[in-house]
Amino acid sequence: MRPVQELIGATRRIAKGNLGDPIEVQAKDEIGMLGKSFDEMRVKLSESLDSIHRYSVGLESMVAERTGELQRSKEKLAALLQGIITAEEGERKRIARELHDDTSQSLNAALIALDSIVTHFPSYDPTRKQLLQIREQCMRCSRVSTR
């Protein structure tokens, strides 16, 4: 009975996760062979668990590396996006300035032309009144464009 009890104790240790202690059943009969077979299974199981652990560590390392690559790519993308937004804002400002300057110059040129034309008409002439109304509209537009 002693070899059977030793074998039962060894299998209980293995069931609890203790794969380091060898199974040493001294019997030379079938129980001894069974003990030797259990010990071979213990060794193979331990080797398999070690292999799985190494593989797991390798996978964790790869995941960490890929996560770092993704983070760096995300940062590059954010920087590029910020550059695009900055360029768009600059272009909008440039176009707005250009439109404002062109409009203001055109309105001022029209005002100067109207001022020189109006003087050629007498004050009672309806054409003069129309020209002065046009001048007033240009002045309103000029005030709006300078805001």
URRANOR-V865131 format. One record per pair of residues at least 4 apart in sequence whose C-alpha atoms are under 8 Angstrom apart, sorted by sequence separation. I is the first residue (numbers start at 1). J is the second residue. D is the distance in Angstrom with one decimal. If there is no record, write none. Layout:
BEGIN
i: {I/I}
j: {J/J}
d: {D/D}
END
This chain:
BEGIN
i: {1/2/3/4/5/6/7/8/9/10/11/12/13/14/27/28/29/30/31/32/33/34/35/36/37/38/39/40/41/42/43/44/45/46/47/48/49/50/51/52/53/54/55/56/57/58/59/60/61/62/63/64/65/66/67/68/69/70/71/72/73/74/75/76/77/78/79/80/81/82/83/84/85/86/87/88/89/90/91/92/93/94/95/96/97/98/99/100/101/102/103/104/105/106/107/108/109/110/111/112/113/114/115/116/117/121/124/125/126/127/128/129/130/131/132/133/134/135/136/137/138/139/140/141/142/143/13/14/27/28/123/124/13/25/26/121/122/123/25/121/25/118/24/25/23/24/10/23/118/118/23/24/7/23/22/114/6/7/114/6/22/115/114/3/3/19/3/19/111/19/20/4/11/19/111/3/7/14/110/111/3/107/107/107/108/107/104/104/103/104/100/100}
j: {5/6/7/8/9/10/11/12/13/14/15/16/17/18/31/32/33/34/35/36/37/38/39/40/41/42/43/44/45/46/47/48/49/50/51/52/53/54/55/56/57/58/59/60/61/62/63/64/65/66/67/68/69/70/71/72/73/74/75/76/77/78/79/80/81/82/83/84/85/86/87/88/89/90/91/92/93/94/95/96/97/98/99/100/101/102/103/104/105/106/107/108/109/110/111/112/113/114/115/116/117/118/119/120/121/125/128/129/130/131/132/133/134/135/136/137/138/139/140/141/142/143/144/145/146/147/18/19/32/33/128/129/19/31/32/127/128/129/32/128/35/128/35/36/35/36/23/36/131/132/38/39/23/39/39/131/24/25/132/25/42/135/135/25/26/42/27/43/135/45/46/31/38/46/138/31/35/42/138/139/32/138/139/141/142/142/142/145/145/146/145/146}
d: {6.2/6.2/6.2/6.1/6.1/6.1/6.2/6.2/6.3/6.3/6.1/6.3/6.5/4.9/6.4/5.1/6.4/6.0/6.1/6.1/6.1/6.1/6.1/6.3/6.3/6.1/6.3/6.2/5.9/6.1/6.2/6.1/6.1/6.2/6.1/6.1/6.1/6.2/6.1/6.0/6.2/6.2/6.2/6.1/6.2/6.3/6.1/6.1/6.2/6.1/5.9/6.2/6.3/6.1/6.1/6.2/6.1/6.0/6.2/6.2/6.1/6.1/6.2/6.2/6.0/6.1/6.2/6.2/6.2/6.1/6.1/6.1/6.2/6.2/6.1/6.1/6.2/6.1/6.1/6.0/6.1/6.1/6.0/6.0/5.9/6.0/5.9/5.9/6.0/6.1/6.0/6.1/6.1/6.2/6.1/6.2/6.2/6.0/6.0/6.3/6.2/5.9/6.7/7.5/7.5/6.4/7.6/6.8/6.3/6.1/6.1/6.3/6.2/6.1/6.2/6.3/6.3/6.2/6.3/6.2/6.0/6.2/6.3/6.2/6.4/6.8/5.3/5.6/4.6/7.2/6.7/8.0/7.6/7.6/6.3/7.5/7.1/7.8/5.5/5.7/5.7/5.8/7.0/7.5/6.4/7.7/6.0/7.2/6.6/7.3/7.3/8.0/7.3/5.3/6.3/6.8/7.9/6.8/7.8/6.6/7.8/7.9/6.4/5.8/7.1/6.1/6.4/7.4/6.1/7.8/7.9/6.8/7.9/6.0/6.8/6.8/6.2/7.3/7.6/7.6/7.6/6.1/7.8/7.7/7.7/6.3/6.3/6.8/7.5/7.7/6.4/7.6}
END
